[in-house]
């Protein structure tokens, strides 16, 4: 934000320290807050579009009329390491004091609007309390994911021991800033058979890769191809908000792709990759040469293999159309969910207010047992039972019975028969990498694409990211893992792009995920596979708790409900390279029933 401070005396404004509890309900299901694009429909022939439409360029130097300036506090009002929300008349600002310096930034996380004042300030950045995104306090730039946009940074000056903030009114109201990006200088006309960068898969990893390339000054051709008929959208929201329309889920409006020359081929299936000649072939015969390739094909849902598996009204949820049809068919009728993982439980929670009955069938003895442990799993199961969800555990489906081709009953191996008008199957997924089998690109025995810390495959110039990869997890001794989370896909997409540009970046983010059920949010950070103990602080029955997952002497993951910002705090500690020991957690629980977490920041630990 350039320009000098204006001469008139600033108006004194009262400081408002806001602790916005009301934000919580909006958290998971609000639309992305971006424009409402109409999805670009690829028709298989005229695939390419060009930059006829431009987005308005951001104004780096706002006009004096667009600016507001006010004194917000006395320099002694904030200690080092403190944050406060202050009001500027046109909107709020996050004021941060670190190392004696003041910084003023947008106060809401651009991802879902979380109040950053409740987040974690550490190492020159603020971490979102809800989903762990990190922003640099000096620049406002997004430094760790999820989300695509950064924060606005506002001018601060100190005069006579008073802190003044000057901001653009437009920026105060927008609450998000898209990083400056290069436009494409080599559109496809005349050489549509080749591209500099080809990205297979348009989920979070693919989109972040394309955006990072443009942010880093790459101005050559980028082609993003997807099996979907829509531009990139927030697939993680589908199971939490089954009614959502494609335009509400879109990660960027159509004009964005046109303005920055990111070409999207929809309904485009790659069938072979020829790494020797750097060429891919699509199902319709279209061939495309590339210089650099990112493979981010995601995964394919597993389907039931029982008798009657082809009857109508049985769904895996992959697209907005699937999700919308499930809600339509479930309204006032009987819904059966097979699988009590994240997808199944989110769908079950969403349908309780819509369907006449909701039943969940699961092989394990309780939901989330392997992931969250028995005690947390049992507490969540009880929450569902209190919301009229019936569980049929330690059994599986033996038959789907139809009447006139449409589902009528789900028969279990326990011989129980459930009435069912619609069935959603959420029993896991497999990497969608079948098209790579003959390519020479390395796959492991389960079909995942192994990559190194730079997201590079065994073939030079071919990178991979997202749900279909295994990669070395830095803070777990570079153990090769697959982490199919939304946040991780963002981070891997960025690292792949940086290495396409020879920047030698390495993946080192701490995994962070969340789920929302009945208006309650569960947050999770770390990698808990193989945990041998769970230490719980708080009240599981009240669903206000934090659970530390330990292996040997070390905390390897944490989960919480109604206990913010503990998960973001733990993520920040792990990201800094400090291990959290089991005895620290045990001592904290013995000494403190107050929920004080200061020991985690390293102060007095």
N, C-alpha and C positions, 0 to 999 in steps of 0.2 A: 504494500500500500504506500505509494510514494506521496509527494506533495508536502508542503510545510503546514505547520499548525496555523489555524486561522487566528486573527487578532482578537475578536471579541472575547470578553471575559466568559469563561465557561460557567454553565449553570451547575450549582451544587445539586447532586442527585443522591437520594438515600440509597445506601447499600442494602441489597436484599440477599440474604443467604438462603438459598432455596434447596430444600431437600424433597425433590418431587416424587412422592410415593405414587401419585396418580399415573405417572408415566408407565408404571409396571404392566398394567393390563394391555397397553397398546403394543408392548414390546415385540411379541413374536409374529403377530398376524397383520400388522399394518402393512399396507402396500409399500413398495420400496421408496415412495416419495419422489420418484423420478417422473418424467412426463408419461403420457399414456400412448405409447407407440402402437401403430398397427403393425403386426408382424409382417415382414417381407416374405411373401409366398414364393418359394422357388418352384418353377414349373418344369425343371429338368432340361429346358432348352435354352431360353434366354436367361442364363444364370447370372450374368454379371451386371451390377449396377454401378453407376459412377457418381462423382461428387457434384450433382447439379445443385443440391441443397447444401447450404453452409449453416453451421451453428453460429450464433452471434459470438464474436470474439470477446473474451473477458476484458474488462477495462482495467488495466493495471493502475491508472491514475484517475481515481474518481473525481468528479467535479466537486467544487466546494459545496454546492447545493446538496450533493448526495452524501455529504459527510456530517457526522454528529460527533461532538466532542464533549467530554464531561470529566469532572474529578470524581474518582470512584472510592478512594480511601486515603488514609494517612499511611506513610511508608511503614510505620510501626504496627499497623493493624494486622499485618501478615508476618508470620514467622517463616524462616526458610523451610521449604518442603511443604508449605501450605497452599491450598487451592480455595478459591471462593467464586461463587457466581455473583456478578454485579450487573446492574440494570443500566442500559444506556438510552432508555427512552424508546428506541426503535427495536430493541431486542436485548437479550442477555449476552454476556461475554464471560468466558472462564478466565479469571485472573490467577496467575501462578507466580509464586516467588521461589526461586531456587538460586543458591549461591549469591544472595544479595541482589539478584536481578529480577525484575518483573517482566512477565510475558502475558499477552492477552490473545486469546484464541476463541474460536467457535466453541460454544458450551455443550453442544450435543454431538454424540457420535453419529457420523453420516450413515452408518450401516443400518441402525434401527432406532436412532434417536435417544440412546441412553444418556442420562445426565453424567457428564464426565467428572463433575465435582465429586461424585461418589466413587470414582475410579482410583487407580494407584499411580502415584507420582514417583518415578525412580529413574535414575541414570539419564536425565534430560528428556524423558518422554512420559506421556500420560497414557495409561492403559485403561481401556473401556471396562466398566464393572460387569457388563452383561456377557460379552462375547470375546473379550481379550484383544481387540484391535488396538494398535499402539500409534501414537502421534508424537512427532518431534516438537518440543515446546518452543524451539527457536524458529522453526519454519512452518509448523502446522502440517508438515508432510506425513502421510500414512507410511509407517515403517514396518508394521506387521498386521496381518489380516485377521478377520474377514472384512469385506467391503471394498469399494473401488475408489472412493473419493477421500480427499484430505480436508483439513480444517482451514478456515480463513485465519490469517495472522493479522492482528491489529497493532497500530502504533501506540507505544507507551512513552510518556515523558514524565519526569519528576521535576516539580518546581515547588520551592519552599516546603519541602517535606510532604507534598501532596502528590498523589499518583493520578495522572490524566490518561485517559484512553480516547483515541480518535479512531473512528471506524466508518466504513461506507455503510449507508442504510441498507443498500441492496444486499451486501454481504451478510449483514446482521440477520436479514430475513431469510436468506438462502440456507445458511448453516452448513454449506458444503462447498468444496472447491475441487473442480476437476483439474488435475495437473495439466500444464501446457503440453501439447502434443504436436509433433511434426505432421504435416499432411503428406499424402502420397504424391511423388512427382513422376511416377511411371505407371499411369493407369493402364488397364489391360488391353485397350484397343490395339489391334495389330499383332499382339503376341499373346493371345489368350491361352496358348498351350503351355505357357511356362510362368512360374512365379518365383520370387526370391524366397519367401517363407510360406510353407503350407502347414496348416494346423488341422489335424484330424480330430474333431470333437470340439463342440462349442459350449462346454460347461464352464465352470469357474476357471479351471487351469488354462483352457484354450483362450478365453477372453482376456484374462490377466496377461498372458503371454503377448497377445496382440497389442494390448494397451501399453505394456511396458516397452515394447519395441518402439512404438511411436513416442512415448515419453522420453526415451533415450536418444531420440534424433534419427531413428531409422526411417528413411523416406521411400524405400522401395516397396514393391508389391507384396501384400499380405493377403492370403486367401484362407478363410476359415470354413471348414465344411462340417455339416452336421446331418445326422439321420433325421433329426426333428424337422417339423415344418415351420418352426418358430425361430426367431432370432434368440440369442442366448438369454435364458431366464433362470430364475432362482428355483431350481428343482427341489432344494431342501424344504421349501415352503409347501410343496404339493400335499404331503401327508398331514401337515398341520392345519391347512386351510383348503380343504377339498373343493370349495366353491370358487376359489380364486380364478379369475380369467387371465388368459395369456398376457394381455396388456398390463395387468396389475403385477405380474410376475417378472416382466421384462427387466433385464439388468441395465440396458441402455436403450434409448429410443432409436428408431430407424435412422433419423437424421444424423445421429452420432456416427454411425458406421459410414454414411455417405461423406460426412464432413472430413473424416480422417482416412478415407480410402481403405477401410478394412472390408474386404469383399466377403460376403457370406453366401455359401452355396447351401441351400436348404434341401432336405430330402435327398441328400447326396451320399451314397454308400460306396466307400472304398473297398474294392474286392481284392486287389493285389498291390503290393509295394515292391518295386524293382530297385534295390539299393545300388546295384552296379551302375544302372543308367539314370539313377535319381529321378524316378518317374512313378506315378501311381495311376492305376486304372480304376475307373468308377463302374458301377453296375451297368449303367447305360452305355458303356463303351468310351465315354469321354476320358481322354488321357491328359495328365498334367505333369510337367517337369518341375522340379524344385531345386533350390540350392541348399536350404535348411528345412528340416522336417520336425514337427512336434507331434508325437502320438499321445493323444489324450482321449481315448475312445470310451473311457468309463467302464461300466459293467452292465451285464444283462441279468435280469432277475431270474432266479431259479423258479421252475414251475412244478406243479404237482404231477406225479407220474402214476396216480391211482386210476382206478376204473372210472370212466365218465369225465376224464380231464378236459374233454373238448366241449362240454355243455356251455350254453350261453350264460352271461352274467357272472363269470368268474374272472377276476382282474388281478394283474400285477400293476402297480401304479407307476407309470413311466412318464406320462404326458398330462397336460392340463385336461385334455379331453377324457382320459381315463378317470381322473379324479372327479371331474364334473359328472360323468355318467354314474359313478358309484353313489354320489350324493343323491342324484335324481332317483335311482333305483332303491335306495335305502329309506327314503322318506316315508315314515309310517310303517315300514316293513321290517323283515328280520334280516340282520346282517351277521355274517360269520367271518371272523378274521382268523387266518391260519398263520401262526408265528407271533410270538410275543417279544420281538425285538423292537427297535426304535420305530420303524415304519408301522408295524402292526399296532403298537400301542398308541401311536399318535393318531392313526386312523380310527381306532376304537374310541379314543377320547373325543374326537371330533364328531363321531356319529351318535354319541349317546343322546344328544338333544334332538337329533333328527329321526333316528330309527325307532321302531317299536321295541326291538330287542337287539342287543349286541352281545355276541359270544366270541370268546377267544380260545383257540385250540393251540396247545403248545407241548412239545416233547419234554421240555425241562419241567422241574417241579414248581418253578416260579419264574416270573419275567425277569430279565436282566441279570440272572444269577451269575453267569460267567463274567459279566462286565462290571456289575456293581456289588456283587456279593449277596449272601442270603438275606441279611437283615434289612438292607436298603431295598432289595427286590421285594421282600414281604411287605414292607411299609407302602411301597408304590402299588402293589397288588391290592392292598386294603383300600387305598384311595379309589381305585377303579371299582372295586366291589361296592363301595359306598355310593358310587355313581351308576349302579344298576348293571355293571358289566359282569357277565357270568364267565367263569373260567373252567375249561376242561383240560387239565394238566396231565402230563406224562402219558399222552396218547397222540395219535396222528390220524389223518384222514384215510379211510380205506375206500370210500366211494363217493362220487358226486352223482346224485340222482336228479333226473330232469322230468318235467312234464311239458310235452310239446316243445322239446329242445331247450327249454329254459330251466335253470336251476330251481329245484324245489326242496331238496334235503341234502344235508352233509352227514354221511355215515362215518362214525369213528371206529377205530380198531377196538375200542372198549365196548363196541356194539351199541353205543348211545347214538340216537338219530336226532339231529338238530334241524329244525325248520329254517330254511334259508332262501331268501329272494335274491340276495347278492352275496358274493364271497370275495374277500380280498386276500391275496396270498403274499405274505412277507416272510419268506423262509430263507432269505439270504440271496447272494448274487455271485456271479462268476465274471472274471475280467472278459471284456468284449474284444478279445484279441485273436479270434479264429482266423481272421484275414491275414495274419502275420506268420502263420505256421511255415509257409514255404519261403519266407522272405530272407532268411539269414539273420534277422534281428532276434537276439536271444530272448527266449521265454523260459521261465522255470517250470517245474513239473505241474504246477497248478494253473499255468497259463498267464502268470503275471510277468511284466517286463522289468527285469532288474536294471536299476540305474545306479550311477555313483552319486557322490554329493553334489555334482554339478548337473544332475538330471540327464546325463549322457548315457546312451545305450552302448552296446558293444560295437555299434557302427558309427564312425566319425560323422558329425553333422546331423545325426538322428538323435533327438531328445525325446523323453517321455515324461508324463506328469499325470497326477490325479489318481482316481480309484484303481487304475489298472497296473500301478507300479509297486515294486518293493524298493526301498531306498535305505541308506544307512542313517539311523537315528542318532545324532551326535551325542546327546546327553545320556543315552543308554549304551555307551561303549560301541557306537556304530553298528549296533545290531540291525540286521536287514529286516525291515518291517513293511507291512501294508497297512496304511491308515486311511480308510475311505471317508474322510471328513471334508466338509465344505471349506473350512479354513485352511486345511493342509493343501488342498488343490490350488487355492489362490497362491500360497507361498511357493509351491513347486512351479507354477506357471511363470512366476516372476523370475525365479532362479534360472529356468530354462532360457528365457528371453535374454537375460544378462549374459549367459554363456554363449548364446548364438552370436552375441556381439563381443565375444572374447573378453569378458570382464572378470572371469574367474571367480564367480560368486559360488557360495556353498549353502546348502539347505541346513538351517539350524534352528528353525522355529519350534516352539513347544506346542504339541497338539492341544487344541481347545475345541470342545464341542458342547452343544446344548440341545435340550429338547423342551417342548412346552406341552403340558397336558392339563386340562381343566383350569386354565389360567395360571398354572404354577410352572415355574421354570427350574429345570435341573441343569446345572453347569458342571463341566468336567474338564480337567486339564491334566496332561501327562500321558503316560502310556502304562496302563496297569496290568498288562498281560503277565500272568505268573505271580500275581500278588499272593502272599501267604498269610497276611493278617489285615484286618480293617479296624482302625481306631475311630470311634464315633464320638463327636462332641455335639451336644444339643439334644433335641427331642424328635425321635423318628415318628412318633405318633402324631405330633403337631406338624410334621413335615418341615421342621426348622432345624436343620442339622448340617454338619460338615463331616465327611468321611474321608479319612486319610488311608490310602492303600499302600502297604509297605511290603517290601521284599527284603528279607534279612534285616539289616539295620537302616535301610533307606526308604524314604517316601518316594514312590514312583508315580503316584497319581492322587488326585483329590476330586471329590464330587460334593456339591452342596445344593441345598434348597433354602431359600429365604435367609441367606447368610452372606450376602454380598458385602464387600468385594473379595471374600477370602480366596475364591478360585483364581481370580486375576492376580491376587497377591502371590499365591503359590507359583503361578505361571511365571510371574516376573522374577521371583527368586531363582527358579530353575533356569530361566533364560539367562540370568546373570552368571550361571556356572556354579552357583553354590548348591551343595547337596543339603537336603533337609533330613536330619536323622530322626529315627523313630523315638529315641529318648527325649528329644526336644518336644515332640508332640505330646508324649506321655506326661512330661513335667508340666507343660502348659495346661493340660487338662486337670492335673492334680492341683496345681496352684491356683488356677484361675477359672472360676465359674462365670466370669463376667463377659467372656467372649473377646477379651482384649487380644489383638493380634500383633501388637508392636514387636513381639519377639521375632516375628517373621521377617521384618525389614532389616534385621541384623542389629537393631539397637538393643544392646543388653542381652543378646542371645547367648 
